[in-house]
Amino acid sequence: MSASAYAARDYTPHPARTVACASNAGTDACVAEREDAIAAYTQALMWSVSGDAAYARRSVAIMDAWSGRVKEHTRDDADLQTAWAGSTWARAAEIVHAGYPAWPGPRVQRFKWMLRKAYLPEVTSKVLDYNGNWELAMTDATMSVAVFLEDRALYEEAVRRYRARVPAYFYPASDGALPKPPPGGTVKSADQLATYWFGQRTYRDGVGQETCRNFLHIGYSLAATAHIAETAWHQGLDLYREEADRLTAALEFHARYQLGATAPRWLCGGQVKRTMGPDVEAALNHLRGRMHRSLPQTEKLAERQRPAGTDDLFVAWETLTHAGNPTPV
């Protein structure tokens, strides 16, 4: 982490008033916002582990630059953009605000106002029939922002969305012959579900809604699910335990094929895209490290990926923050 560009002592943010992100494209501001949020988080972590207040000052400077400038997010990917950046902004702010007294109160309030006005409208919007990685990322941001804002109603809404979307995204055999449909959406019949699941019609323990799309988006969803559960766990609510069997199956299933196992014909026609990022550390730490569950494939994948860096979207430095975390249950 210390060697990354995000940890540079002279890191310069590039805030924008409007962040316009079209589907699979967008303005330079889209990349700048995500990178600046990761930089703020990286600088906050650097301060936390080193004690050097220069990092805290740089994190604050990045957050102040954006809170004094950004007003709106527009175009097709606004919900996803605010989810990725918003979850990271909230983590950075939580670390700094919790222990760095030199962040002036008025600027803290301005940052909170930014989250409430320029991020929450998008991350709390309805995306009923969208691919599930959207709502999981949006719920991750909603949960993190809710904790930073100390907003109980917003927190409860994030919990509700987690409980509805996670069972509709990762399948265990105990769900029955078909996966659960997306909550509140129009996808209901077997044929509609197969289309929604990218052509998959055979459902086995651990398969996910986007498995046959690619493992990149499955990784996003595993990471976002773990982030939500981890944040709730620190607030005294064990969302991990509620879905431990489902998450264990999903992690082991995808880790096995990410590591190179041959996909059978029933799975995506025998072709899977092994593109998962550094997405398993948080879930592995809790399920294996705190709950003492067996996840041999996930452990092997995590060891191969370590030290996990960042996906430049919303996952960063999770070997540092989660691997072997001794925090007890």
VOTI-999544 format. One record per atom (N, C-alpha, C, O, CB): x, y, z; residue in three letters. Coordinates in steps of 0.2 Angstrom, whole numbers, plus 5000, padded with zeros to 4 digits. Glycine has a CB too. Layout:
XYZALA;...
END
This chain:
500449945000MET;500050005000MET;500450065000MET;500350114996MET;499550005006MET;500950065004SER;501450125005SER;501750144998SER;501950204997SER;501950115010SER;501850094994ALA;502250104988ALA;501750124982ALA;501950144976ALA;502550044986ALA;501050124983SER;500650144978SER;500550214977SER;500750254981SER;499950114980SER;500350234971ALA;500250304969ALA;499750334974ALA;499750394975ALA;500050314962ALA;499250294976TYR;498750324981TYR;499050344988TYR;498650384991TYR;498250274982TYR;499550324989ALA;499850344996ALA;500350404995ALA;500750415000ALA;500250284999ALA;500450424989ALA;500950484988ALA;500750544993ALA;500150564993ALA;500950504981ALA;501250564996ARG;501150625000ARG;500950684997ARG;500650735000ARG;501850645004ARG;501050694990ASP;500850754986ASP;500250734982ASP;500150764977ASP;501450774982ASP;499850684984TYR;499350664979TYR;498850724978TYR;498650754983TYR;498950604982TYR;498650734972THR;498250794970THR;497550764968THR;497550734963THR;498650834965THR;497050784971PRO;496350764969PRO;496150804963PRO;496450864961PRO;495850774974PRO;495650784959HIS;495350814953HIS;494650814954HIS;494250784950HIS;495650784947HIS;494350854958PRO;493650864959PRO;493250894953PRO;493550934950PRO;493450894966PRO;492650864953ALA;492150894947ALA;491550914950ALA;491250884955ALA;492150844942ALA;491150964947ARG;490550984949ARG;490050924947ARG;489550904951ARG;490351044946ARG;490050904941THR;489650854938THR;490050794936THR;490450794932THR;489150884932THR;489850734939VAL;490150674937VAL;489650634932VAL;489150604935VAL;490350624943VAL;489850634926ALA;489350604921ALA;489650534918ALA;490150534915ALA;489250654915ALA;489350484920CYS;489550414919CYS;489150374914CYS;488650354917CYS;489750374925CYS;489250374908ALA;488850334904ALA;489050264905ALA;489550244908ALA;488950354896ALA;488650214902SER;488750144903SER;489350124899SER;489450134893SER;488150104900SER;489850094903ASN;490450074901ASN;490950124898ASN;491350114894ASN;490350014896ASN;490750184900ALA;491150244898ALA;491050304903ALA;490950294909ALA;490950264890ALA;491050364900GLY;491050424905GLY;491550464904GLY;492050454900GLY;490950394912GLY;491550524908THR;492050574908THR;492650554912THR;492650504916THR;491750644910THR;493150594911ASP;493750584915ASP;493550594923ASP;493950564927ASP;494250634913ASP;493050624924ALA;492850634931ALA;492650574935ALA;492750564941ALA;492350684932ALA;492450524931CYS;492150464934CYS;492750424937CYS;492750404942CYS;491850414928CYS;493350414933VAL;493950384935VAL;494250424941VAL;494450394946VAL;494450374929VAL;494250494940ALA;494550534945ALA;494250524952ALA;494550524957ALA;494550604943ALA;493550524951GLU;493250514958GLU;493350454961GLU;493450454967GLU;492450524956GLU;493350394958ARG;493450334961ARG;494150334963ARG;494350304969ARG;493350274956ARG;494650354959GLU;495350354962GLU;495450404968GLU;495850384972GLU;495850374956GLU;495150454968ASP;495250504973ASP;494950474980ASP;495250484985ASP;494950574971ASP;494350444979ALA;494050414985ALA;494550354988ALA;494650354994ALA;493350384983ALA;494850314983ILE;495350264986ILE;495950294989ILE;496250274993ILE;495550214980ILE;496150354986ALA;496750384988ALA;496550414995ALA;496950415000ALA;496950444984ALA;495950444996ALA;495750465003ALA;495750415008ALA;496050415014ALA;495150505003ALA;495550355006TYR;495550295010TYR;496250265012TYR;496350255017TYR;495050235007TYR;496650265006THR;497350245007THR;497750285012THR;498050265016THR;497650245000THR;497650355011GLN;497950405015GLN;497750395023GLN;498150395027GLN;497850475013GLN;497050385024ALA;496850365030ALA;497150305033ALA;497250305039ALA;496050365030ALA;497150255029LEU;497450195032LEU;498250205034LEU;498450175039LEU;497350135027LEU;498550235029MET;499250255030MET;499350285037MET;499850275041MET;499550295025MET;498950335038TRP;498950375045TRP;498850325051TRP;499150325056TRP;498450435045TRP;498350285050SER;498150235055SER;498650185057SER;498750175063SER;497550195053SER;499050165052VAL;499550115053VAL;500250145055VAL;500650115058VAL;499650065048VAL;500350205053SER;501050235054SER;501050295059SER;501550305062SER;501250265047SER;500450325060GLY;500450375065GLY;500650445063GLY;500650495066GLY;500850355071GLY;500850445056ASP;501050505053ASP;500450545051ASP;500150535046ASP;501550495047ASP;500450605055ALA;499850645053ALA;499850675046ALA;499250705044ALA;499850705058ALA;500350675043ALA;500350705036ALA;499850665032ALA;499550695027ALA;501050705033ALA;499850605033TYR;499350565029TYR;498650585031TYR;498250585026TYR;499450485030TYR;498450595037ALA;497850615039ALA;497650685035ALA;497050695033ALA;497750625046ALA;498150725035ARG;498050795032ARG;497850785025ARG;497450825022ARG;498650835033ARG;498250745022ARG;498150735014ARG;497450695013ARG;497150715008ARG;498650685011ARG;497250655017SER;496550625016SER;496050675017SER;495550675013SER;496450565022SER;496150715022VAL;495650775023VAL;495650815017VAL;495150845015VAL;495850815030VAL;496250835015ALA;496250885009ALA;495850855003ALA;495550894999ALA;496950895007ALA;495950785002ILE;495650754996ILE;494850754997ILE;494450774993ILE;495850684995ILE;494650745003MET;493950745005MET;493650815004MET;493050825002MET;493750715011MET;494050865007ASP;493750935007ASP;493750955000ASP;493250994998ASP;494250975011ASP;494150934995ALA;494150954988ALA;493550934985ALA;493250974981ALA;494750934984ALA;493350874986TRP;492750844983TRP;492050874986TRP;491650894983TRP;492750774983TRP;492050884993SER;491450904996SER;491350984995SER;490751004995SER;491550895004SER;491851014993GLY;491751084991GLY;491651094983GLY;491551154981GLY;492451124992GLY;491551044980ARG;491451044972ARG;490951004970ARG;490451034966ARG;492151024969ARG;490850944971VAL;490350904968VAL;489650914970VAL;489550934975VAL;490550824969VAL;489250914965LYS;488550924966LYS;488050874963LYS;487550864966LYS;488350994962LYS;488250834958GLU;487850784955GLU;488150734951GLU;488750744949GLU;487350824951GLU;487850674951HIS;488050624946HIS;487550614941HIS;486950604943HIS;488150554950HIS;487750604935THR;487250594930THR;487350534925THR;487950504925THR;487150664926THR;486950524920ARG;486950474915ARG;486850404918ARG;486750394924ARG;487650474912ARG;486950354913ASP;486650284915ASP;486950254921ASP;486650214925ASP;486850244909ASP;487650264922ASP;487950224927ASP;488050264934ASP;488450254938ASP;488650204925ASP;487650314935ALA;487650364941ALA;487550324947ALA;487950334952ALA;487150414940ALA;487150274947ASP;487050234953ASP;487650194955ASP;487850184961ASP;486450184952ASP;487950164950LEU;488550114951LEU;489150164953LEU;489550144957LEU;488650074945LEU;489250214950GLN;489750264951GLN;489750284958GLN;490250284962GLN;489750324946GLN;489150304960THR;489050334967THR;489150274972THR;489350284978THR;488350364968THR;488950214970ALA;489050154975ALA;489750144976ALA;490050144982ALA;488750094972ALA;490150144971TRP;490850124971TRP;491250184975TRP;491650174980TRP;491250114965TRP;491150244973ALA;491450304976ALA;491250314983ALA;491550324988ALA;491450364972ALA;490550314984GLY;490250324990GLY;490450284996GLY;490550305002GLY;489550324990GLY;490550214995SER;490750165000SER;491450185002SER;491550175008SER;490650094997SER;491850204997THR;492550214999THR;492650285003THR;492950285008THR;492950214993THR;492250335001TRP;492250395004TRP;492050385011TRP;492350415016TRP;491750445001TRP;491550345013ALA;491250345019ALA;491850305024ALA;491850325030ALA;490650305019ALA;492150255021ARG;492650225025ARG;493250265027ARG;493450265032ARG;492950155021ARG;493450305022ALA;493950355023ALA;493750405029ALA;494150415033ALA;494150395017ALA;493150435028ALA;492950485033ALA;492850455040ALA;493050485045ALA;492250515030ALA;492650395040GLU;492550355047GLU;493150355050GLU;493250365056GLU;492150295046GLU;493750335047ILE;494350325050ILE;494650395052ILE;494850395058ILE;494850295045ILE;494650445048VAL;494950505050VAL;494450535055VAL;494750565060VAL;494950555044VAL;493850545055HIS;493450575059HIS;493450545066HIS;493350585071HIS;492750575057HIS;493550485066ALA;493550445073ALA;494150465077ALA;494150455083ALA;493550375072ALA;494750485074GLY;495350495078GLY;495750555076GLY;496350565079GLY;495750435078GLY;495550595072TYR;495950655069TYR;495650715071TYR;495150735067TYR;496150645062TYR;495750745076PRO;495450805078PRO;495450865074PRO;495150915075PRO;495550825085PRO;495950865070ALA;496150925066ALA;495650935059ALA;495850985055ALA;496850925064ALA;495150895058TRP;494750905053TRP;494150945055TRP;493750925059TRP;494450835050TRP;494151015053PRO;493751055056PRO;492951035055PRO;492751015050PRO;493751125053PRO;492551055061GLY;491851035061GLY;491451055055GLY;491051015052GLY;491551055067GLY;491551115053PRO;491151145047PRO;491251105041PRO;490851085037PRO;491251215046PRO;491951085040ARG;492051045034ARG;491850975034ARG;491650935029ARG;492851045032ARG;491850945040VAL;491550875041VAL;490850875040VAL;490550835036VAL;491650855049VAL;490450935042GLN;489750935040GLN;489650945033GLN;489150925030GLN;489450995044GLN;490150985030ARG;490050995022ARG;490150925019ARG;489750905014ARG;490551045020ARG;490550885021PHE;490750815018PHE;490050775019PHE;489850735015PHE;491350785021PHE;489750775025LYS;489150735027LYS;488650765022LYS;488250725019LYS;488950745034LYS;488550825021TRP;488050855016TRP;488150825009TRP;487750815006TRP;488050935016TRP;488850825007MET;488950795001MET;488750725000MET;488450704995MET;489750794999MET;488850685005LEU;488650615005LEU;487850615004LEU;487550575000LEU;488850575011LEU;487550655008ARG;486850655008ARG;486450675002ARG;485950645000ARG;486550685014ARG;486750724999LYS;486450754993LYS;486750734986LYS;486350734981LYS;486550834993LYS;487350714986ALA;487650694979ALA;487750624978ALA;487950604973ALA;488350734978ALA;487650584984TYR;487750514983TYR;487050474985TYR;486850424982TYR;488250494988TYR;486750484991LEU;486250444993LEU;485650444988LEU;485350394988LEU;485950475000LEU;485450494985PRO;484850484980PRO;485050434975PRO;484550394973PRO;484750554976PRO;485650424973GLU;485750374968GLU;485850304971GLU;485550254969GLU;486450394964GLU;486150294977VAL;486350234979VAL;485650204983VAL;485650144984VAL;486850234984VAL;485150244984THR;484550214987THR;484050204982THR;483450194984THR;484350264993THR;484150224975SER;483650214970SER;483450134969SER;483850094971SER;483850244964SER;482950124965LYS;482750054964LYS;483050034958LYS;483050064952LYS;481950054964LYS;483349974958VAL;483649944952VAL;483449864952VAL;483849824952VAL;484449944952VAL;482749854952LEU;482449794953LEU;482749734949LEU;482849684951LEU;481749804952LEU;482749744942ASP;482849694937ASP;483649704935ASP;483749664930ASP;482449694932ASP;484049744938TYR;484649754936TYR;485049694938TYR;484849654942TYR;485049814939TYR;485649684935ASN;486149634938ASN;486249644945ASN;486349704947ASN;486749624934ASN;486349594949GLY;486349604956GLY;486949644959GLY;486949664965GLY;486349534960GLY;487549644955ASN;488049674958ASN;487949754959ASN;488249784963ASN;488649674953ASN;487449774955TRP;487249844956TRP;486949864963TRP;487249904967TRP;486749874951TRP;486449824965GLU;486149834971GLU;486549814977GLU;486549854982GLU;485449794972GLU;486949764976LEU;487449744982LEU;487949804983LEU;488049824989LEU;487749684980LEU;488249834978ALA;488749884978ALA;488349954981ALA;488649984985ALA;489049904971ALA;487749964979MET;487350024981MET;487250014989MET;487250064992MET;486750024977MET;487049954991THR;486949934998THR;487549945002THR;487449965008THR;486649864999THR;488049924999ASP;488749935003ASP;488850005004ASP;489050025010ASP;489349904999ASP;488750044999ALA;488850125000ALA;488350145005ALA;488450185010ALA;488750154994ALA;487650125004THR;487150155009THR;487350135016THR;487250175021THR;486450125007THR;487550075017MET;487750045024MET;488250095027MET;488250115033MET;487849975024MET;488850095023SER;489350135025SER;489250205027SER;489450235032SER;489950135020SER;488850245022VAL;488650315023VAL;488150315029VAL;488250365033VAL;488250335017VAL;487750265030ALA;487250275036ALA;487650275043ALA;487450305047ALA;486750215036ALA;488150225043VAL;488550225049VAL;488950295050VAL;488950315056VAL;489050165049VAL;489250315045PHE;489550385046PHE;489150435048PHE;489250485052PHE;489950405040PHE;488550445045LEU;488050495046LEU;487650475053LEU;487250525055LEU;487550505041LEU;487750415056GLU;487350395061GLU;486550405060GLU;486250435064GLU;487550445068GLU;486350375054ASP;485750375052ASP;485350305053ASP;485550265048ASP;485650405045ASP;485050295058ARG;484750235059ARG;484250205054ARG;484250155052ARG;484350235066ARG;483850255052ALA;483350235046ALA;483650205040ALA;483450165037ALA;482850295045ALA;484250245038LEU;484550225032LEU;484950165033LEU;484950125029LEU;485050285030LEU;485250155039TYR;485550085041TYR;485050025040TYR;485249975037TYR;485850095048TYR;484450035043GLU;483949985043GLU;483749965035GLU;483549915034GLU;483350005047GLU;483750025031GLU;483550015024GLU;484049965021GLU;483949925017GLU;483450075021GLU;484749985023ALA;485249945020ALA;485249875022ALA;485349825018ALA;485949975022ALA;485049855028VAL;484949795031VAL;484449755027VAL;484449695025VAL;484849795038VAL;483849785026ARG;483249765022ARG;483549745015ARG;483349685013ARG;482749805022ARG;483849785012ARG;484049775005ARG;484549715005ARG;484549675000ARG;484349835002ARG;485049705009TYR;485449655010TYR;485049585010TYR;485249535007TYR;485949655016TYR;484649585015ARG;484249525016ARG;483849505010ARG;483649445010ARG;483849535022ARG;483649555006ALA;483249535000ALA;483649514994ALA;483449464991ALA;482749594998ALA;484249544993ARG;484649534987ARG;485149484987ARG;485149444983ARG;484949604985ARG;485449474993VAL;485949414994VAL;485649344992VAL;485949314988VAL;486249415001VAL;485049334995PRO;484749264993PRO;484549264986PRO;484449204983PRO;484149254997PRO;484449314982ALA;484249314975ALA;484849314971ALA;484849304965ALA;483849374974ALA;485449314973TYR;486049324969TYR;486449254970TYR;486749234965TYR;486449384972TYR;486549234976PHE;486949164977PHE;486449114978PHE;486049114983PHE;487449174982PHE;486549054975TYR;486049004975TYR;486348944979TYR;486948914978TYR;485848974968TYR;485948914984PRO;486148854987PRO;485548804986PRO;484948824984PRO;486248854995PRO;485648744986ALA;485148694984ALA;484548694989ALA;484048674987ALA;485448624984ALA;484648714995SER;484048724999SER;483548774997SER;483048775000SER;484348745006SER;483748814992ASP;483248864989ASP;482648824985ASP;482148854983ASP;483548914985ASP;482848764983GLY;482348734979GLY;482648724972GLY;483248734970GLY;481648764979GLY;482148704967ALA;482348694960ALA;482548754956ALA;483048754952ALA;481748664956ALA;482348814958LEU;482548874955LEU;482848924960LEU;482648924966LEU;481948904951LEU;483248974958PRO;483449024962PRO;482949074964PRO;482449074960PRO;484049064959PRO;483049114969LYS;482549164971LYS;482549214966LYS;483049234964LYS;482649184978LYS;481949244964PRO;481949304959PRO;482249364962PRO;482149374968PRO;481249314956PRO;482449414958PRO;482649474961PRO;482049514965PRO;481549514962PRO;482949524955PRO;482149534970PRO;481649564975PRO;481249624971PRO;481549674969PRO;481949584981PRO;480649614971GLY;480249664968GLY;480249674961GLY;479849724958GLY;480449734971GLY;480549634957GLY;480649644950GLY;480149604946GLY;479649574949GLY;481349614948GLY;480249594940THR;479749564935THR;480049494933THR;479649454929THR;479649604929THR;480649474935VAL;480949414933VAL;480649354938VAL;480849354943VAL;481649414933VAL;480249314935LYS;479949264939LYS;479949194937LYS;480049144940LYS;479249284941LYS;479749184930SER;479749114927SER;480449084927SER;480949114927SER;479349114921SER;480349014925ALA;481048984924ALA;481449004918ALA;482049014919ALA;480848904923ALA;481049024913ASP;481349054907ASP;481649124908ASP;482249134906ASP;480949054901ASP;481249164912GLN;481549224913GLN;482149224918GLN;482649264917GLN;480949264917GLN;482149184923LEU;482749174927LEU;483349144923LEU;483849174925LEU;482549124933LEU;483249104919ALA;483749074915ALA;484149134911ALA;484749134910ALA;483549024910ALA;483649174908THR;483949234904THR;484349284909THR;484849304907THR;483349274900THR;484049294914TYR;484349344919TYR;484949314922TYR;485449354924TYR;483849354925TYR;485049244922TRP;485649214925TRP;486149194919TRP;486549154919TRP;485449144929TRP;486049234914PHE;486549234908PHE;486549164905PHE;487049134903PHE;487249254910PHE;485949134904GLY;485849064901GLY;485949004905GLY;485848944903GLY;486349064895GLY;486049014911GLN;486148954916GLN;485548924918GLN;485048964920GLN;486548974922GLN;485448864917ARG;484848824919ARG;484948774924ARG;484448744927ARG;484448804913ARG;485548754925THR;485648704930THR;485948744936THR;486448774936THR;486148654928THR;485648734942TYR;485848764948TYR;486148724953TYR;485748674956TYR;485248804951TYR;486748734955ARG;487048694960ARG;487348744966ARG;487348804965ARG;487648654957ARG;487448714971ASP;487748754977ASP;488248804975ASP;488748784973ASP;487948704983ASP;488148864976GLY;488648914975GLY;488648954969GLY;488949004969GLY;489348884976GLY;488248934964VAL;488248974958VAL;487949034959VAL;487449044963VAL;487848934952VAL;488149084955GLY;487849154956GLY;487449184950GLY;487549154944GLY;488349204958GLY;487149234951GLN;486749264945GLN;487149284939GLN;486949284934GLN;486349324948GLN;487749304941GLU;488249334935GLU;488849284934GLU;489249304931GLU;488449394937GLU;488749224937THR;489349174935THR;489449164928THR;490049164926THR;489149104938THR;488949164924CYS;489049144917CYS;489149214913CYS;489249214907CYS;488449114914CYS;489149264916ARG;489349334913ARG;490049334914ARG;490449334909ARG;489049394917ARG;490349334920ASN;491049334921ASN;491149334929ASN;490749354932ASN;491449394918ASN;491749314931PHE;491949314938PHE;492149384940PHE;492149394947PHE;492449264939PHE;492249424936LEU;492349494938LEU;491749524942LEU;491849554948LEU;492549544932LEU;491149514939HIS;490649544943HIS;490349504949HIS;490149524954HIS;490049544938HIS;490549434948ILE;490449394954ILE;490849414960ILE;490649424966ILE;490549314953ILE;491449434958GLY;491949464963GLY;491749524966GLY;491749534973GLY;492649474960GLY;491449574962TYR;491149634965TYR;490649614970TYR;490649644975TYR;490949674959TYR;490249564968SER;489649554973SER;489849514979SER;489549534984SER;489149504969SER;490349474979LEU;490649444985LEU;490949494989LEU;490849494995LEU;491149394983LEU;491349544986ALA;491649594990ALA;491149644994ALA;491149655000ALA;492149634986ALA;490649664990ALA;490149704992ALA;489749674998ALA;489549705003ALA;489649734987ALA;489549614997THR;489149575002THR;489549575008THR;489249585014THR;488949504999THR;490149555008ALA;490649555014ALA;490649625017ALA;490649625023ALA;491349525012ALA;490749675013HIS;490749745016HIS;490149755020HIS;490249785026HIS;490949795011HIS;489549745017ILE;488949755021ILE;488949715027ILE;488849745033ILE;488349735017ILE;489049655027ALA;489049615033ALA;489549635038ALA;489449625044ALA;489149535031ALA;490149655036GLU;490749675040GLU;490549735044GLU;490649745050GLU;491349685037GLU;490249785040THR;490049845044THR;489449835049THR;489549855054THR;489849895038THR;489049795047ALA;488449775051ALA;488749735058ALA;488549755063ALA;487949735048ALA;489249695057TRP;489449655062TRP;489849705067TRP;489749695073TRP;490049605060TRP;490149755065HIS;490449805069HIS;489949845073HIS;490049875078HIS;490949845066HIS;489349845070GLN;488749885073GLN;488349835078GLN;487849855081GLN;488349915068GLN;488549775079GLY;488249725083GLY;487649685080GLY;487349645083GLY;487849765088GLY;487649685073LEU;487149645069LEU;487549585065LEU;487949605061LEU;486749685065LEU;487449525066ASP;487849475062ASP;487449455056ASP;487049405056ASP;487949415067ASP;487549485051LEU;487249475044LEU;487649415041LEU;487349375037LEU;487249535040LEU;488249405043TYR;488649345041TYR;488349285042TYR;488249245038TYR;489349345043TYR;488149275049ARG;487849215051ARG;487149195047ARG;487049135046ARG;487749215059ARG;486849245046GLU;486149235043GLU;486249205036GLU;485849165034GLU;485749305042GLU;486849215032GLU;486949185026GLU;487549145025GLU;487849145020GLU;486849245020GLU;487849125031ALA;488449095031ALA;488549035026ALA;489049025023ALA;488649065038ALA;487948985026ASP;488048935021ASP;488048955014ASP;488348925010ASP;487448885022ASP;487649005012ARG;487549035006ARG;488249065003ARG;488449044998ARG;487049085005ARG;488549105008LEU;489149135006LEU;489749085006LEU;490149095001LEU;489349185011LEU;489749035010THR;490248985010THR;490248945003THR;490748935000THR;490248935016THR;489648925001ALA;489548894995ALA;489748934989ALA;490148914985ALA;488848874994ALA;489648994989ALA;489749044983ALA;490549054983ALA;490849054978ALA;489449114984ALA;490849064989LEU;491549074989LEU;491949014986LEU;492349024982LEU;491849094996LEU;491748954989GLU;492148894987GLU;492048874980GLU;492448854976GLU;491948834992GLU;491348884977PHE;491248874971PHE;491648914966PHE;491948884961PHE;490448884969PHE;491648974967HIS;491949024962HIS;492749024963HIS;493149024958HIS;491749094963HIS;492949014969ALA;493749004970ALA;493948944966ALA;494548944963ALA;493849004978ALA;493648894967ARG;493848824963ARG;493948844956ARG;494448824953ARG;493348774964ARG;493448874952TYR;493548884945TYR;494048944944TYR;494348944939TYR;492848894942TYR;494048994948GLN;494549044947GLN;495249014947GLN;495749044944GLN;494449094952GLN;495348964952LEU;496048934952LEU;496148884946LEU;496748864946LEU;496048894959LEU;495648874942GLY;495848844936GLY;495548774935GLY;495648744930GLY;496548824936GLY;495048754939ALA;494648694938ALA;494248694932ALA;494048744930ALA;494248674944ALA;494248634928THR;493848634922THR;493148644923THR;492848604927THR;494048574918THR;492848684920ALA;492048694921ALA;491748644917ALA;491848624911ALA;491848764918ALA;491248604920PRO;490848554917PRO;490348584912PRO;490248644912PRO;490448514922PRO;490048544908ARG;489648574902ARG;489048604905ARG;488748654902ARG;489448514898ARG;488748574911TRP;488148604914TRP;488248684916TRP;487748714917TRP;487948564919TRP;488948694917LEU;489048764920LEU;489248814914LEU;489848804911LEU;489648764925LEU;488848854912CYS;489048904907CYS;489248874900CYS;489648904897CYS;489548954910CYS;488948814899GLY;489248784893GLY;489948754893GLY;490248744888GLY;489048824887GLY;490248754899GLY;490948734900GLY;491448794899GLY;492048774899GLY;491048684895GLY;491148854899GLN;491648914898GLN;491448964903GLN;490948984904GLN;491548944891GLN;491948974907VAL;491949024912VAL;492449074911VAL;493049064909VAL;491948994920VAL;492349144913LYS;492849194912LYS;493149204919LYS;492849234924LYS;492549254910LYS;493749184920ARG;494149184927ARG;494449254928ARG;495049264927ARG;494649134927ARG;494049304930THR;494249374930THR;494149404937THR;494049464938THR;493849414925THR;494149364942MET;493949384949MET;494549424951MET;495149414951MET;493849324954MET;494349484955GLY;494849524958GLY;495049504965GLY;494849454967GLY;494649594957GLY;495349554969PRO;495549534976PRO;494949544980PRO;494949594984PRO;496149584978PRO;494449494980ASP;493849514983ASP;493649464989ASP;493049474991ASP;493349504977ASP;494049424991VAL;493849364996VAL;494049375003VAL;493849345007VAL;494049304993VAL;494549425004GLU;494849425011GLU;494349445016GLU;494349405022GLU;495349485011GLU;493949485015ALA;493449505021ALA;493049445023ALA;492949435029ALA;493049565019ALA;492649415018ALA;492249365019ALA;492649305022ALA;492449275027ALA;491849345013ALA;493249285019LEU;493649235022LEU;493849245029LEU;493849195033LEU;494249225017LEU;494049305031ASN;494249315038ASN;493649305043ASN;493849275048ASN;494449395038ASN;493049325041HIS;492549305046HIS;492349235046HIS;492249205051HIS;491949355044HIS;492149205040LEU;491949135039LEU;492449085042LEU;492249035045LEU;491749125032LEU;493049095040ARG;493649055042ARG;493949075048ARG;494049025053ARG;494149045036ARG;494049135049GLY;494449155055GLY;494049165061GLY;494249155067GLY;494749225054GLY;493449185061ARG;492949195066ARG;492449145068ARG;492349125073ARG;492649265066ARG;492249115062MET;491749065063MET;492048995062MET;491648945063MET;491149065057MET;492648985060HIS;493048925060HIS;492748875055HIS;492748815056HIS;493048895067HIS;492448905049ARG;492248865044ARG;492748835039ARG;493348875039ARG;491648895040ARG;492748785036SER;493248765031SER;493048795024SER;492548775021SER;493248685031SER;493548825022LEU;493548855015LEU;494148845011LEU;494548895010LEU;493348935015LEU;494348785010PRO;495048775007PRO;495148805001PRO;495748834999PRO;495148695007PRO;494648804996GLN;494848834990GLN;494848914990GLN;495348944987GLN;494248824985GLN;494448944994THR;494549014995THR;495149034999THR;495449084997THR;493949045000THR;495348995003GLU;496049005007GLU;496649005001GLU;497049045001GLU;496148955012GLU;496548954997LYS;497048944992LYS;497049004987LYS;497649034985LYS;496948884988LYS;496449034985LEU;496449084981LEU;496749154984LEU;497049184981LEU;495749094979LEU;496549164991ALA;496749224994ALA;497549224995ALA;497849274994ALA;496449225001ALA;497849164996GLU;498549154997GLU;498849174990GLU;499449204990GLU;498749084999GLU;498549154985ARG;498849164978ARG;498849234976ARG;499249264973ARG;498449124973ARG;498249274979GLN;498149344977GLN;498549394982GLN;498649454980GLN;497449364977GLN;498849364987ARG;499149414992ARG;499849434990ARG;500149404986ARG;499149374999ARG;499949494992PRO;499549544996PRO;499049574991PRO;499249604986PRO;500049594999PRO;498449574993ALA;497949604988ALA;497949674988ALA;498049714993ALA;497249584991ALA;497949704982GLY;498049774981GLY;497349804981GLY;496949804985GLY;498449794975GLY;497149844975THR;496549874974THR;496249864967THR;496649854962THR;496649954975THR;495649854966ASP;495349854960ASP;495249914956ASP;494949924951ASP;494649814960ASP;495449974960ASP;495350044957ASP;494550064957ASP;494450114953ASP;495650044950ASP;494150024960LEU;493450044960LEU;493250054967LEU;493050104969LEU;493049984957LEU;493249994971PHE;492950004978PHE;493249954983PHE;493049954989PHE;492250004978PHE;493749914981VAL;494049864985VAL;494749884985VAL;495149894980VAL;493949794982VAL;495049884991ALA;495749914992ALA;496049884999ALA;495749895004ALA;495749984992ALA;496649854998TRP;497149835003TRP;496749795008TRP;496849795014TRP;497349905007TRP;496449745006GLU;496049695011GLU;496449645014GLU;496249615019GLU;495449675008GLU;497049625011THR;497549585015THR;497749625021THR;497749595027THR;498149565010THR;497849685020LEU;498049725026LEU;497549735031LEU;497649725037LEU;498349795024LEU;496949745029THR;496349765034THR;496049705037THR;495749705042THR;495949805031THR;496049645033HIS;495649585035HIS;496049525036HIS;495749475040HIS;495149575030HIS;496549505032ALA;496849445033ALA;497149425040ALA;497549465043ALA;497449435028ALA;496849375043GLY;497049355050GLY;496949405055GLY;497249405060GLY;497849345050GLY;496349445054ASN;496149495059ASN;495949455065ASN;495449415065ASN;495549535056ASN;496249475071PRO;496149435077PRO;495449455081PRO;495349425086PRO;496749435082PRO;495149505078THR;494549525082THR;494049465083THR;493849435078THR;494149575078THR;493949455089PRO;493549395091PRO;492749405089PRO;492549455089PRO;493549375098PRO;492449345089VAL;491649345088VAL;491349375095VAL;490749375095VAL;491449275086VAL;
END
